[in-house]
Structure formats: C-alpha cells, structure tokens
Amino acid sequence: MSRSAVFFLLALACAAFSSSLPALIAGEWAWASVSILLALAWWAANRRGYRWGSAAFVVFVCVSALGMLSGQPKAAMIVSISAALAAWDLDHWILQVRDRPQDLPGSGMENRHLEVLAVVIGVGTLAGILAVSLSIPLSFWPAALVCLLLAIMLRQALSKFRQG
C-alpha cells in the first residue's frame, strides 16, 4: 500500500471521526452513521477505481455544514471538512497514479505532493478553527485585507516548497 493510500485512509477516518463523534456524544446515532457510512462507501469506491470522490467530498461538506447549523462543535466540523478535502485530493492522486507508472508510489513526486498537501491542509484547518473561535468585529475592507495578506503568506509558503 502506497503512502498516499495510507494517508487517504487516515484522512477519511479523521473526517468520519470528527463529524460523527460529537453526534455520538449527543446521542444522535443516525446523524453519526451518515458520516461513517459515507467514509466506508468512499473507501470502497476508491479501492474499485470509481471516480466519485468529488460527490463524496460535497456530501461531507454538507454533513459538516448541517452539523454546524445543528449546534455541533464548529472546530470538529472544520476538521472534518479539511480531512475530507485531503481525502478528496488523495483520492484523485491515487486514481491518477494508477494510470501513469512514471509516478509510482514512493517517488519524489508523491513525496512533494504529500508535503504541499500537509501544509495547505494544516494552515487551512488552523485558519478555519481560528475563524470560528475568535470573534473580532471587522468591517468588509479590513477583513478583505486580512484575507489578502493570508493568501499572500500561503502563496509564499508554497513557493518555498516548490523551490526547495
């Protein structure tokens, strides 16, 4: 099993766990089972080579958004969305590598992809958790400026990965 496949499974497990655990604690068994069954179905589809990761990702985002609206912990739902995004990316990566033997697992290309994915998901998750945790009243233009600065910082971090 390639490193991408292992990280795909970890991302799926994290997405399902972080969106279902708060529901399980609240006693909402049906709600929790949706996330778990979705993760299992996505994993089975990936193993068979089916290309429906995009649909599964959209469903995970909707489940997490509905979880936020129903009072589930927002940080857990942000983690679920971020993990589902990582799973979606790795799902597409795994299916592409199956068709191209020059990008075999363990190659430098796979390592670089996993490094960039880790940075983007890590920064995005932290930014999302901070955004739902902090309550700073900003008008539109200062908020837009902060978003622009964050985007420039992320771009600079990614360019460092590409150079090194």
Contact map, one row per residue, 1 for C-alpha under 8 A:
11101100000000000000000000000000000000000000000000000000000000000000000000000000000000000000000000000000000000000000000000000000000000000000000000000000000000000000
11111100000000000000000000000000000000000000000000000000000000000000000000000000000000000000000000000000110000000000000000000000000000000000000000000000000000000000
11111110000000000000000000000000000000000000000000000000000000000000000000000000000000000000000000000000110000000000000000000000000000000000000000000000000000000000
01111111000000000000000000000000000000000000000000000000000000000000000000000000000000000100110000000000100001000100000000000000000000000000000000000000000000000000
11111111100000000000000000000000000000000000000000000000000000000000000000000000000000000100010000000000000000000000000000000000000000000000000000000000000000000000
11111111110000000000000000000000000000000000000000000000000000000000000000000000000000000000000000000000000000000000000000000000000000000000000000000000000000000000
00111111111000000000000000000000000000000000000000000000000000000000000000000000000000100100000000000000000000000000000000000000000000000000000000000000000000000000
00011111111100000000000000000000000000000000000000000000000000000000000000000000000001100110000000000000000000000000000000000000000000000000000000000000000000000000
00001111111110000000000000000000000000000010000000000000000000000000000000000000000000100000000000000000000000000000000000000000000000000000000000000000000000000000
00000111111111000000000000000000000000000000000000000000000000000000000000000000000000000000000000000000000000000000000000000000000000000000000000000000000000000000
00000011111111100000000000000000000000000000000000000000000000000000000000000000001101100000000000000000000000000000000000000000000000000000000000000000000000000000
00000001111111110000000000000000000000100010000000000000000000000000000000000000001100100000000000000000000000000000000000000000000000000000000000000000000000000000
00000000111111111000000000000000000000100000000000000000000000000000000000000000000000000000000000000000000000000000000000000000000000000000000000000000000000000000
00000000011111111100000000000000000000000000000000000000000000000000000000000011001000000000000000000000000000000000000000000000000000000000000000000000000000000000
00000000001111111110000000000000001000100000000000000000000100000000000000000011111100000000000000000000000000000000000000000000000000000000000000000000000000000000
00000000000111111111000000000000001101100000000000000000000000000000000000000001000000000000000000000000000000000000000000000000000000000000000000000000000000000000
00000000000011111111100000000000001100000000000000000000000000000000000000000001000000000000000000000000000000000000000000000000000000000000000000000000000000000000
00000000000001111111110000000000000000000000000000000000000000000000000000011011000000000000000000000000000000000000000000000000000000000000000000000000000000000000
00000000000000111111111000000001001000000000000000000000000000110010000000011001000000000000000000000000000000000000000000000000000000000000000000000000000000000000
00000000000000011111111100000011101100000000000000000000000000000000000000000000000000000000000000000000000000000000000000000000000000000000000000000000000000000000
00000000000000001111111110000001000000000000000000000000000000000000000000000000000000000000000000000000000000000000000000000000000000000000000000000000000000000000
00000000000000000111111111000000000000000000000000000000000000000000000110010000000000000000000000000000000000000000000000000000000000000000000000000000000000000000
00000000000000000011111111111011000000000000000000000000000000000000000100000000000000000000000000000000000000000000000000000000000000000000000000000000000000000000
00000000000000000001111111111001000000000000000000000000000000000000000000000000000000000000000000000000000000000000000000000000000000000000000000000000000000000000
00000000000000000000111111110000000000000000000000000000000000000000000000000000000000000000000000000000000000000000000000000000000000000000000000000000000000000000
00000000000000000000011111110000000000000000000000000000000000000000000000000000000000000000000000000000000000000000000000000000000000000000000000000000000000000000
00000000000000000000001111111000000000000000000000000000000000000000000000000000000000000000000000000000000000000000000000000000000000000000000000000000000000000000
00000000000000000000001111111111000000000000000000000000000000000000000000000000000000000000000000000000000000000000000000000000000000000000000000000000000000000000
00000000000000000000001100111111100000000000000000000000000000000000000000000000000000000000000000000000000000000000000000000000000000000000000000000000000000000000
00000000000000000000000000011111110000000000000000000000000000000000000000000000000000000000000000000000000000000000000000000000000000000000000000000000000000000000
00000000000000000001001000011111111000000000000000000000000000000000000000000000000000000000000000000000000000000000000000000000000000000000000000000000000000000000
00000000000000000011101100011111111100000000000000000000000000000000000000000000000000000000000000000000000000000000000000000000000000000000000000000000000000000000
00000000000000000001000000001111111110000000000000000000000000000000000000000000000000000000000000000000000000000000000000000000000000000000000000000000000000000000
00000000000000000000000000000111111111000000000000000000000000000000000000000000000000000000000000000000000000000000000000000000000000000000000000000000000000000000
00000000000000111011000000000011111111100000000000000000000100100000000000000000000000000000000000000000000000000000000000000000000000000000000000000000000000000000
00000000000000011001000000000001111111110000000000000000000000000000000000000000000000000000000000000000000000000000000000000000000000000000000000000000000000000000
00000000000000000000000000000000111111111000000000000000000000000000000000000000000000000000000000000000000000000000000000000000000000000000000000000000000000000000
00000000000000010000000000000000011111111100000000000001000100000000000000000000000000000000000000000000000000000000000000000000000000000000000000000000000000000000
00000000000110110000000000000000001111111110000000000000000000000000000000000000000000000000000000000000000000000000000000000000000000000000000000000000000000000000
00000000000000000000000000000000000111111111000000000000000000000000000000000000000000000000000000000000000000000000000000000000000000000000000000000000000000000000
00000000000000000000000000000000000011111111100000000000000000000000000000000000000000000000000000000000000000000000000000000000000000000000000000000000000000000000
00000000000000000000000000000000000001111111110000011001000000000000000000000000000000000000000000000000000000000000000000000000000000000000000000000000000000000000
00000000100100000000000000000000000000111111111000000000000000000000000000000000000000000000000000000000000000000000000000000000000000000000000000000000000000000000
00000000000000000000000000000000000000011111111100000000000000000000000000000000000000000000000000000000000000000000000000000000000000000000000000000000000000000000
00000000000000000000000000000000000000001111111111110000000000000000000000000000000000000000000000000000000000000000000000000000000000000000000000000000000000000000
00000000000000000000000000000000000000000111111111101000000000000000000000000000000000000010001000000000000000000000000000000000000000000000000000000000000000000000
00000000000000000000000000000000000000000011111111000000000000000000000000000000000000000000000000000000000000000000000000000000000000000000000000000000000000000000
00000000000000000000000000000000000000000001111111000000000000000000000000000000000000000000000000000000000000000000000000000000000000000000000000000000000000000000
00000000000000000000000000000000000000000000111111100000000000000000000000000000000000000000001000000000000000000000000000000000000000000000000000000000000000000000
00000000000000000000000000000000000000000000111111110000000000000000000000000000000000000000000000000000000000000000000000000000000000000000000000000000000000000000
00000000000000000000000000000000000000000000110011111100000000000000000000000000000000000001001000000000000000000000000000000000000000000000000000000000000000000000
00000000000000000000000000000000000000000100100001111111000000000000000000000000000000000000000000000000000000000000000000000000000000000000000000000000000000000000
00000000000000000000000000000000000000000100010000111111100000000000000000000000000000010011000000000000000000000000000000000000000000000000000000000000000000000000
00000000000000000000000000000000000000000000000000111111110000000000000000000000000000010000000000000000000000000000000000000000000000000000000000000000000000000000
00000000000000000000000000000000000000000000000000011111111000000000000000000000000000000000000000000000000000000000000000000000000000000000000000000000000000000000
00000000000000000000000000000000000001000100000000011111111100000000000000000000000000000000000000000000000000000000000000000000000000000000000000000000000000000000
00000000000000000000000000000000000000000000000000001111111110000000000000000000000110010000000000000000000000000000000000000000000000000000000000000000000000000000
00000000000000000000000000000000000000000000000000000111111111000000000000000000000000000000000000000000000000000000000000000000000000000000000000000000000000000000
00000000000000000000000000000000000000000000000000000011111111100000000000000000000000000000000000000000000000000000000000000000000000000000000000000000000000000000
00000000000000100000000000000000001001000000000000000001111111110000000000000001100100000000000000000000000000000000000000000000000000000000000000000000000000000000
00000000000000000000000000000000000000000000000000000000111111111000000000000000100100000000000000000000000000000000000000000000000000000000000000000000000000000000
00000000000000000000000000000000000000000000000000000000011111111100000000000000000000000000000000000000000000000000000000000000000000000000000000000000000000000000
00000000000000000010000000000000001000000000000000000000001111111110000000000000000000000000000000000000000000000000000000000000000000000000000000000000000000000000
00000000000000000010000000000000000000000000000000000000000111111111000000001101100000000000000000000000000000000000000000000000000000000000000000000000000000000000
00000000000000000000000000000000000000000000000000000000000011111111100000001000000000000000000000000000000000000000000000000000000000000000000000000000000000000000
00000000000000000000000000000000000000000000000000000000000001111111110000000000000000000000000000000000000000000000000000000000000000000000000000000000000000000000
00000000000000000010000000000000000000000000000000000000000000111111111110001000000000000000000000000000000000000000000000000000000000000000000000000000000000000000
00000000000000000000000000000000000000000000000000000000000000011111111111001000000000000000000000000000000000000000000000000000000000000000000000000000000000000000
00000000000000000000000000000000000000000000000000000000000000001111111100000000000000000000000000000000000000000000000000000000000000000000000000000000000000000000
00000000000000000000000000000000000000000000000000000000000000000111111100000000000000000000000000000000000000000000000000000000000000000000000000000000000000000000
00000000000000000000000000000000000000000000000000000000000000000011111111000000000000000000000000000000000000000000000000000000000000000000000000000000000000000000
00000000000000000000011000000000000000000000000000000000000000000011111111011000000000000000000000000000000000000000000000000000000000000000000000000000000000000000
00000000000000000000010000000000000000000000000000000000000000000011001111111000000000000000000000000000000000000000000000000000000000000000000000000000000000000000
00000000000000000000000000000000000000000000000000000000000000000001001111111100000000000000000000000000000000000000000000000000100100000000000000000000000000000000
00000000000000000000000000000000000000000000000000000000000000000000000011111110000000000000000000000000000000000000000000000001100110000000000000000000000000000000
00000000000000000110010000000000000000000000000000000000000000000000000111111111000000000000000000000000000000000000000000000000000000000000000000000000000000000000
00000000000000000110000000000000000000000000000000000000000000011011000111111111100000000000000000000000000000000000000000000000000000000000000000000000000000000000
00000000000000000000000000000000000000000000000000000000000000010000000001111111110000000000000000000000000000000000000000001001100000000000000000000000000000000000
00000000000001100100000000000000000000000000000000000000000000000000000000111111111000000000000000000000000000000000000000001000000000000000000000000000000000000000
00000000000001111110000000000000000000000000000000000000000100010000000000011111111100000000000000000000000000000000000000000000000000000000000000000000000000000000
00000000000000100000000000000000000000000000000000000000000110010000000000001111111110000000000000000000000000000000000000000000000000000000000000000000000000000000
00000000000000100000000000000000000000000000000000000000000000000000000000000111111111000000000000000000000000000000000010011000000000000000000000000000000000000000
00000000001101100000000000000000000000000000000000000000000000000000000000000011111111100000000000000000000000000000000010000000000000000000000000000000000000000000
00000000001100100000000000000000000000000000000000000000100110000000000000000001111111110000000000000000000000000000000000000000000000000000000000000000000000000000
00000000000000000000000000000000000000000000000000000000100000000000000000000000111111111000000000000000000000000000000010000000000000000000000000000000000000000000
00000001001000000000000000000000000000000000000000000000000000000000000000000000011111111100000000000000000000000000100010000000000000000000000000000000000000000000
00000011101100000000000000000000000000000000000000000000000000000000000000000000001111111110000000000000000000000000000000000000000000000000000000000000000000000000
00000000000000000000000000000000000000000000000000001100100000000000000000000000000111111111000000000000000000000000000000000000000000000000000000000000000000000000
00000000000000000000000000000000000000000000000000000000000000000000000000000000000011111111100000000000000000000000000000000000000000000000000000000000000000000000
00011011000000000000000000000000000000000000000000000000000000000000000000000000000001111111110000000000000000000000000000000000000000000000000000000000000000000000
00000001000000000000000000000000000000000000010000001000000000000000000000000000000000111111111000000000000000000000000000000000000000000000000000000000000000000000
00000000000000000000000000000000000000000000000000101000000000000000000000000000000000011111111100000000000000000000000000000000000000000000000000000000000000000000
00010000000000000000000000000000000000000000000000000000000000000000000000000000000000001111111110000000000000000000000000000000000000000000000000000000000000000000
00011000000000000000000000000000000000000000000000000000000000000000000000000000000000000111111111000000000000000000000000000000000000000000000000000000000000000000
00000000000000000000000000000000000000000000010010100000000000000000000000000000000000000011111111100000000000000000000000000000000000000000000000000000000000000000
00000000000000000000000000000000000000000000000000000000000000000000000000000000000000000001111111110000000000000000000000000000000000000000000000000000000000000000
00000000000000000000000000000000000000000000000000000000000000000000000000000000000000000000111111111011100000000000000000000000000000000000000000000000000000000000
00000000000000000000000000000000000000000000000000000000000000000000000000000000000000000000011111111000000000000000000000000000000000000000000000000000000000000000
00000000000000000000000000000000000000000000000000000000000000000000000000000000000000000000001111111000000000000000000000000000000000000000000000000000000000000000
00000000000000000000000000000000000000000000000000000000000000000000000000000000000000000000000111111111000000000000000000000000000000000000000000000000000000000000
00000000000000000000000000000000000000000000000000000000000000000000000000000000000000000000000011111111000000000000000000000000000000000000000000000000000000000000
00000000000000000000000000000000000000000000000000000000000000000000000000000000000000000000000000011111000000000000000000000000000000000000000000000000000000000000
00000000000000000000000000000000000000000000000000000000000000000000000000000000000000000000000010011111101011000000000000000000000000000000000000000000000000000000
00000000000000000000000000000000000000000000000000000000000000000000000000000000000000000000000010011111111001000000000000000000000000000000000000000000000000000000
01110000000000000000000000000000000000000000000000000000000000000000000000000000000000000000000010000011111001000000000000000000000000000000000000000000000000000000
01100000000000000000000000000000000000000000000000000000000000000000000000000000000000000000000000000001111101100000000000000000000000000000000000000000000000000000
00000000000000000000000000000000000000000000000000000000000000000000000000000000000000000000000000000011111111100000000000000000000000000000000000000000000000000000
00000000000000000000000000000000000000000000000000000000000000000000000000000000000000000000000000000000011111110000000000000000000000000000000000000000000000000000
00000000000000000000000000000000000000000000000000000000000000000000000000000000000000000000000000000010001111111000000000000000000000000000000000000000000000000000
00010000000000000000000000000000000000000000000000000000000000000000000000000000000000000000000000000011111111111100000000000000000000000000000000000000000000000000
00000000000000000000000000000000000000000000000000000000000000000000000000000000000000000000000000000000011111111110000000000000000000000000000000000000000000000000
00000000000000000000000000000000000000000000000000000000000000000000000000000000000000000000000000000000000111111111000000000000000000000000000000000000000000000000
00000000000000000000000000000000000000000000000000000000000000000000000000000000000000000000000000000000000011111111100000000000000000000000000000000000000000000000
00010000000000000000000000000000000000000000000000000000000000000000000000000000000000000000000000000000000001111111110000000000000000000000000000000000000000000000
00000000000000000000000000000000000000000000000000000000000000000000000000000000000000000000000000000000000000111111111000000000000000000000000000000000000000000000
00000000000000000000000000000000000000000000000000000000000000000000000000000000000000000000000000000000000000011111111100000000000000000000000000000000000001001000
00000000000000000000000000000000000000000000000000000000000000000000000000000000000001000000000000000000000000001111111110000000000000000000000000000000000000000000
00000000000000000000000000000000000000000000000000000000000000000000000000000000000000000000000000000000000000000111111111000000000000000000000000000000000000000000
00000000000000000000000000000000000000000000000000000000000000000000000000000000000000000000000000000000000000000011111111100000000000000000000000000000000000000000
00000000000000000000000000000000000000000000000000000000000000000000000000000000000000000000000000000000000000000001111111110000000000000000000000000000010000000000
00000000000000000000000000000000000000000000000000000000000000000000000000000000011011000000000000000000000000000000111111111000000000000000000000000000000000000000
00000000000000000000000000000000000000000000000000000000000000000000000000000000000000000000000000000000000000000000011111111100000000000000000000000000000000000000
00000000000000000000000000000000000000000000000000000000000000000000000000000000000000000000000000000000000000000000001111111110000000000000000000000000010000000000
00000000000000000000000000000000000000000000000000000000000000000000000000000000010000000000000000000000000000000000000111111111000000000000000000000000000000000000
00000000000000000000000000000000000000000000000000000000000000000000000000000110010000000000000000000000000000000000000011111111100000000000000000000000000000000000
00000000000000000000000000000000000000000000000000000000000000000000000000000000000000000000000000000000000000000000000001111111110000000000000000000000000000000000
00000000000000000000000000000000000000000000000000000000000000000000000000000000000000000000000000000000000000000000000000111111111000000000000000000000000000000000
00000000000000000000000000000000000000000000000000000000000000000000000000100100000000000000000000000000000000000000000000011111111100000000000000000000000000000000
00000000000000000000000000000000000000000000000000000000000000000000000001100100000000000000000000000000000000000000000000001111111110000000000000000000000000000000
00000000000000000000000000000000000000000000000000000000000000000000000000000000000000000000000000000000000000000000000000000111111111000000000000000000000000000000
00000000000000000000000000000000000000000000000000000000000000000000000000000000000000000000000000000000000000000000000000000011111111100000000000000000000000000000
00000000000000000000000000000000000000000000000000000000000000000000000001100000000000000000000000000000000000000000000000000001111111100000000000000000000000000000
00000000000000000000000000000000000000000000000000000000000000000000000000100000000000000000000000000000000000000000000000000000111111100000000000000000000000000000
00000000000000000000000000000000000000000000000000000000000000000000000000000000000000000000000000000000000000000000000000000000011111110000000000000000000000000000
00000000000000000000000000000000000000000000000000000000000000000000000000000000000000000000000000000000000000000000000000000000001111111000000000000000000000000000
00000000000000000000000000000000000000000000000000000000000000000000000000000000000000000000000000000000000000000000000000000000000001111100000000000000000000000000
00000000000000000000000000000000000000000000000000000000000000000000000000000000000000000000000000000000000000000000000000000000000000111110000000000000000000000000
00000000000000000000000000000000000000000000000000000000000000000000000000000000000000000000000000000000000000000000000000000000000000011111011000000000000000000000
00000000000000000000000000000000000000000000000000000000000000000000000000000000000000000000000000000000000000000000000000000000000000001111111000000000000000000000
00000000000000000000000000000000000000000000000000000000000000000000000000000000000000000000000000000000000000000000000000000000000000000111111100000000000000000000
00000000000000000000000000000000000000000000000000000000000000000000000000000000000000000000000000000000000000000000000000000000000000000011111110000000000000000000
00000000000000000000000000000000000000000000000000000000000000000000000000000000000000000000000000000000000000000000000000000000000000000111111111000000000000000000
00000000000000000000000000000000000000000000000000000000000000000000000000000000000000000000000000000000000000000000000000000000000000000111111111100000000000000000
00000000000000000000000000000000000000000000000000000000000000000000000000000000000000000000000000000000000000000000000000000000000000000001111111110000000000000000
00000000000000000000000000000000000000000000000000000000000000000000000000000000000000000000000000000000000000000000000000000000000000000000111111111000000000000000
00000000000000000000000000000000000000000000000000000000000000000000000000000000000000000000000000000000000000000000000000000000000000000000011111111100000000000000
00000000000000000000000000000000000000000000000000000000000000000000000000000000000000000000000000000000000000000000000000000000000000000000001111111110000000000000
00000000000000000000000000000000000000000000000000000000000000000000000000000000000000000000000000000000000000000000000000000000000000000000000111111111000000000000
00000000000000000000000000000000000000000000000000000000000000000000000000000000000000000000000000000000000000000000000000000000000000000000000011111111100000000000
00000000000000000000000000000000000000000000000000000000000000000000000000000000000000000000000000000000000000000000000000000000000000000000000001111111110000000000
00000000000000000000000000000000000000000000000000000000000000000000000000000000000000000000000000000000000000000000000000000000000000000000000000111111111000000000
00000000000000000000000000000000000000000000000000000000000000000000000000000000000000000000000000000000000000000000000000000000000000000000000000011111111100000000
00000000000000000000000000000000000000000000000000000000000000000000000000000000000000000000000000000000000000000000000000000000000000000000000000001111111110000000
00000000000000000000000000000000000000000000000000000000000000000000000000000000000000000000000000000000000000000000000100100000000000000000000000000111111111000000
00000000000000000000000000000000000000000000000000000000000000000000000000000000000000000000000000000000000000000000000000000000000000000000000000000011111111100000
00000000000000000000000000000000000000000000000000000000000000000000000000000000000000000000000000000000000000000000000000000000000000000000000000000001111111110000
00000000000000000000000000000000000000000000000000000000000000000000000000000000000000000000000000000000000000000000000000000000000000000000000000000000111111111000
00000000000000000000000000000000000000000000000000000000000000000000000000000000000000000000000000000000000000000001000000000000000000000000000000000000011111111100
00000000000000000000000000000000000000000000000000000000000000000000000000000000000000000000000000000000000000000000000000000000000000000000000000000000001111111110
00000000000000000000000000000000000000000000000000000000000000000000000000000000000000000000000000000000000000000000000000000000000000000000000000000000000111111111
00000000000000000000000000000000000000000000000000000000000000000000000000000000000000000000000000000000000000000001000000000000000000000000000000000000000011111111
00000000000000000000000000000000000000000000000000000000000000000000000000000000000000000000000000000000000000000000000000000000000000000000000000000000000001111111
00000000000000000000000000000000000000000000000000000000000000000000000000000000000000000000000000000000000000000000000000000000000000000000000000000000000000111111
00000000000000000000000000000000000000000000000000000000000000000000000000000000000000000000000000000000000000000000000000000000000000000000000000000000000000011111
